[in-house]
């Protein structure tokens, strides 16, 4: 059952979610962005190791860099103290107990984080940028996911609903456990959701997200994972979606440009009237 060096497939890397700034699904100027790949090995009868390769495709350095992986309800975290510069590559090794693994296809969910400056002007507390990504681990003979996932993009003010469409991938009925994996600034509201997927037709389920610091007007990439339940094999599926955070709903921010204009006009009028009074 030990995985081979070629038994890991890279998933799509999501856009950045930045606290303290606004970044969309693609990194702009002055941002780090990581492309992820990997390979697996089993150094002994008890350990699964995943080598995660990280290439900084952005134009600034990310230092230090923390990488956390979650699979089989186990987590592993490693730090690159020197970070990764723009255009450079490095790797971390994440370790998991092999006893927790089921044969088949499992999703390794990654959270990549690095500091981008002080939070709210407090130098002692760093603001963190984060990026979600995933790798599919084939443990044993390759298998296909049990279900197909469709997750449309959504808009969010404070609390929003992620609509998940599910269809059987092999013409058989399945039960799956749905989880959302957001970056920093968004939290999952409520426990994972179990969904029954019929052999024919489409099922729907909902997950809830709560805004917890994500900047107004930004776009945040999330992962949605369907973990197969029952059976002798793991047949997980992962898809991606983008959450657009609504702009500030308060009236004052929308009126601010007009208020500044009115204040400037009043100041100019006062100066003009004062000048006329001196001439008179």
C-alpha positions as CSV (number, residue, x, y, z in Angstrom):
1,X,0.0,0.0,0.0
2,X,3.0,2.3,0.2
3,X,2.8,5.2,-2.2
4,X,5.3,5.6,-5.0
5,X,7.2,8.7,-6.0
6,X,4.7,9.2,-8.9
7,X,1.5,8.7,-6.9
8,X,0.9,12.4,-6.1
9,X,-1.0,14.8,-8.4
10,X,-0.9,18.6,-8.0
11,X,-4.2,20.4,-7.6
12,X,-5.0,23.9,-8.7
13,X,-3.4,26.6,-6.5
14,X,-5.9,29.3,-5.3
15,X,-5.4,33.0,-5.3
16,X,-4.2,34.8,-2.3
17,X,-6.2,36.1,0.7
18,X,-4.4,38.9,2.3
19,X,-5.2,40.5,5.7
20,X,-4.4,44.2,5.7
21,X,-4.6,44.6,1.9
22,X,-6.7,43.6,-1.2
23,X,-5.6,40.8,-3.5
24,X,-7.8,39.0,-6.0
25,X,-7.5,35.4,-7.2
26,X,-4.3,36.3,-9.0
27,X,-1.4,38.1,-7.2
28,X,-0.7,41.6,-8.4
29,X,2.4,43.7,-8.1
30,X,4.2,43.5,-4.8
31,X,2.9,40.1,-3.8
32,X,4.1,36.5,-3.3
33,X,2.2,33.7,-5.0
34,X,3.1,30.0,-4.8
35,X,2.9,27.1,-7.3
36,X,2.8,23.8,-5.5
37,X,3.8,20.2,-6.5
38,X,5.0,17.2,-4.5
39,X,5.9,13.6,-4.1
40,X,5.3,10.9,-1.5
41,X,7.4,8.3,0.2
42,X,7.2,5.9,3.2
43,X,10.5,5.9,5.0
44,X,9.3,3.2,7.4
45,X,6.3,1.1,8.0
46,X,4.7,3.8,10.2
47,X,5.2,7.1,8.4
48,X,3.9,8.7,5.3
49,X,6.0,11.6,4.1
50,X,4.9,14.2,1.6
51,X,7.6,16.5,0.0
52,X,5.9,19.7,-0.9
53,X,7.7,21.8,-3.5
54,X,6.9,25.5,-3.5
55,X,7.8,28.0,-6.2
56,X,7.3,31.7,-5.5
57,X,5.8,32.9,-8.8
58,X,5.2,36.4,-7.3
59,X,7.5,39.4,-7.3
60,X,8.3,39.8,-3.5
61,X,9.9,37.4,-1.0
62,X,7.8,35.5,1.6
63,X,9.8,35.1,4.8
64,X,9.5,33.2,7.0
65,X,7.1,30.8,5.3
66,X,4.8,28.3,7.2
67,X,3.2,25.3,5.4
68,X,0.5,23.3,7.1
69,X,-0.9,20.1,5.6
70,X,-4.1,18.2,6.7
71,X,-5.0,14.7,5.6
72,X,-6.7,11.7,7.3
73,X,-7.7,14.2,10.1
74,X,-4.0,14.6,10.9
75,X,-2.0,17.8,10.6
76,X,1.7,18.5,10.0
77,X,3.4,21.9,9.9
78,X,6.8,23.0,8.9
79,X,8.6,26.4,8.6
80,X,11.1,27.8,6.1
81,X,12.9,30.4,8.3
82,X,14.7,32.0,5.4
83,X,11.5,32.0,3.3
84,X,11.3,31.9,-0.5
85,X,12.3,34.8,-2.7
86,X,10.6,35.8,-6.0
87,X,11.3,33.3,-8.7
88,X,12.9,30.9,-6.2
89,X,11.8,27.4,-5.1
90,X,12.2,25.4,-1.9
91,X,10.4,22.5,-0.2
92,X,9.2,21.2,3.1
93,X,8.6,17.6,4.3
94,X,5.3,16.9,6.0
95,X,4.9,13.7,8.0
96,X,1.7,11.8,8.8
97,X,1.0,8.4,10.6
98,X,0.6,5.8,7.9
99,X,-1.8,3.9,10.1
100,X,-4.4,6.7,9.7
101,X,-4.4,6.3,5.9
102,X,-6.9,4.4,3.8
103,X,-5.9,3.1,0.4
104,X,-7.2,5.1,-2.5
105,X,-7.2,8.8,-3.3
106,X,-7.0,11.4,-0.5
107,X,-6.7,15.2,-0.5
108,X,-3.8,16.8,1.2
109,X,-5.2,20.3,2.1
110,X,-2.4,23.0,2.3
111,X,-2.4,26.3,4.1
112,X,0.6,28.5,3.2
113,X,1.2,31.6,5.3
114,X,3.8,34.4,5.6
115,X,4.0,37.8,7.3
116,X,3.4,41.0,5.3
117,X,3.9,43.7,7.9
118,X,2.5,44.8,11.3
119,X,-1.1,44.2,12.0
120,X,-3.0,47.5,12.6
121,X,0.3,49.3,13.1
122,X,1.3,46.9,16.0
123,X,4.9,45.8,15.2
124,X,4.6,43.0,17.7
125,X,1.7,41.3,15.8
126,X,2.4,40.5,12.2
127,X,-0.3,40.6,9.5
128,X,-0.3,37.4,7.6
129,X,-1.0,36.6,3.9
130,X,-2.3,33.1,3.3
131,X,-2.9,30.9,0.3
132,X,-4.8,27.6,0.0
133,X,-3.7,24.8,-2.3
134,X,-4.1,21.0,-2.4
135,X,-2.4,17.9,-3.6
136,X,-4.1,14.6,-4.4
137,X,-2.4,11.5,-2.9
138,X,-2.9,8.2,-4.6
139,X,-2.2,5.6,-2.0
140,X,-2.0,2.3,-3.8
141,X,-3.5,1.7,-7.2
142,X,-5.0,4.9,-8.7
143,X,-8.7,5.4,-8.2
144,X,-11.1,8.1,-9.4
145,X,-13.2,10.4,-7.1
146,X,-16.6,9.1,-6.0
147,X,-18.4,12.3,-6.8
148,X,-18.2,15.4,-9.0
149,X,-18.4,18.8,-7.3
150,X,-19.8,22.0,-8.7
151,X,-19.4,25.1,-6.5
152,X,-20.3,28.5,-8.0
153,X,-18.5,31.6,-6.9
154,X,-20.4,33.7,-4.4
155,X,-20.6,37.2,-2.8
156,X,-20.4,37.6,0.9
157,X,-21.1,40.5,3.3
158,X,-20.9,38.9,6.8
159,X,-22.4,35.4,6.6
160,X,-22.8,33.6,3.3
161,X,-23.8,30.2,2.0
162,X,-21.6,28.1,-0.3
163,X,-23.9,26.0,-2.5
164,X,-22.4,22.6,-3.4
165,X,-23.8,20.5,-6.3
166,X,-22.9,16.8,-6.2
167,X,-23.2,14.1,-8.8
168,X,-22.1,10.5,-8.8
169,X,-19.0,9.9,-10.8
170,X,-19.5,6.2,-11.4
171,X,-23.3,5.6,-11.5
172,X,-23.4,4.4,-7.9
173,X,-24.9,6.1,-4.8
174,X,-22.4,7.6,-2.3
175,X,-22.3,9.3,1.0
176,X,-19.7,12.0,1.5
177,X,-18.5,14.5,4.1
178,X,-18.3,18.1,2.9
179,X,-15.8,20.6,4.2
180,X,-14.9,24.1,3.2
181,X,-11.2,25.2,3.6
182,X,-11.0,29.0,3.5
183,X,-7.8,31.2,3.9
184,X,-7.3,33.6,6.7
185,X,-10.0,36.2,7.0
186,X,-12.9,33.7,6.5
187,X,-14.2,31.1,9.0
188,X,-16.4,28.0,8.4
189,X,-19.6,28.5,10.4
190,X,-20.9,25.1,11.6
191,X,-19.7,21.5,11.4
192,X,-18.9,19.5,8.2
193,X,-22.0,18.4,6.3
194,X,-22.8,14.8,5.4
195,X,-24.5,14.5,2.0
196,X,-26.2,11.6,0.2
197,X,-25.5,11.5,-3.5
198,X,-27.8,9.4,-5.6
199,X,-26.7,7.1,-8.4
200,X,-28.5,9.3,-10.9
201,X,-29.3,12.9,-10.7
202,X,-28.0,15.8,-8.6
203,X,-27.8,16.4,-4.9
204,X,-27.3,19.8,-3.2
205,X,-25.8,20.8,0.1
206,X,-24.8,24.0,1.8
207,X,-21.8,25.2,3.8
208,X,-21.7,28.5,5.6
209,X,-18.8,31.0,5.7
210,X,-18.3,33.9,8.1
211,X,-16.3,36.9,7.3
212,X,-13.6,37.3,10.0
213,X,-11.3,40.1,8.9
214,X,-11.2,39.5,5.1
215,X,-10.8,43.0,3.5
216,X,-13.9,44.6,2.0
217,X,-13.9,44.4,-1.8
218,X,-11.4,41.6,-1.9
219,X,-11.6,38.1,-3.5
220,X,-10.8,35.1,-1.4
221,X,-10.0,31.6,-2.8
222,X,-11.5,28.6,-1.0
223,X,-11.4,24.8,-1.3
224,X,-14.4,22.5,-1.0
225,X,-13.6,18.9,-0.2
226,X,-15.9,15.8,-0.5
227,X,-14.5,12.9,1.6
228,X,-16.0,9.6,0.7
229,X,-17.6,7.7,3.6
230,X,-17.9,3.9,3.7
231,X,-16.2,1.4,1.4
232,X,-12.7,0.1,1.5
233,X,-11.1,2.9,-0.5
234,X,-10.7,6.7,0.0
235,X,-12.1,8.5,-3.1
236,X,-12.0,12.1,-2.2
237,X,-12.8,15.0,-4.5
238,X,-11.8,18.7,-4.3
239,X,-12.9,21.8,-6.2
240,X,-12.3,25.5,-5.9
241,X,-14.4,28.6,-5.6
242,X,-13.9,32.4,-5.2
243,X,-15.6,34.4,-2.6
244,X,-16.0,38.1,-3.3
245,X,-16.3,40.2,-0.1
246,X,-18.9,43.0,-0.5
247,X,-17.7,46.6,-0.2
248,X,-18.4,48.6,3.0
249,X,-22.2,48.9,3.3
250,X,-22.0,51.9,5.6
251,X,-23.3,55.2,4.1
252,X,-20.4,57.3,5.4
253,X,-17.6,55.6,3.3
254,X,-19.7,56.0,0.2
255,X,-20.3,59.7,0.9
256,X,-16.6,60.4,1.9
257,X,-15.6,61.7,-1.6
258,X,-18.5,64.1,-1.7
259,X,-17.9,65.2,1.9
260,X,-14.2,65.9,1.1
261,X,-15.4,67.9,-2.0
262,X,-17.9,69.9,0.1
263,X,-15.3,70.6,2.8
264,X,-12.8,71.8,0.2
265,X,-15.4,74.1,-1.3
266,X,-16.3,75.5,2.1
267,X,-12.6,76.2,2.8
268,X,-12.1,77.9,-0.5
269,X,-15.2,80.0,0.0
270,X,-14.0,81.0,3.4
271,X,-10.6,82.1,2.1
272,X,-12.3,84.1,-0.7
273,X,-14.7,85.8,1.6
274,X,-11.9,86.6,4.1
275,X,-9.8,88.1,1.3
276,X,-12.6,90.3,0.1
277,X,-13.3,91.5,3.6
278,X,-9.6,92.6,4.0
279,X,-9.8,94.5,0.7
280,X,-13.0,96.3,1.7
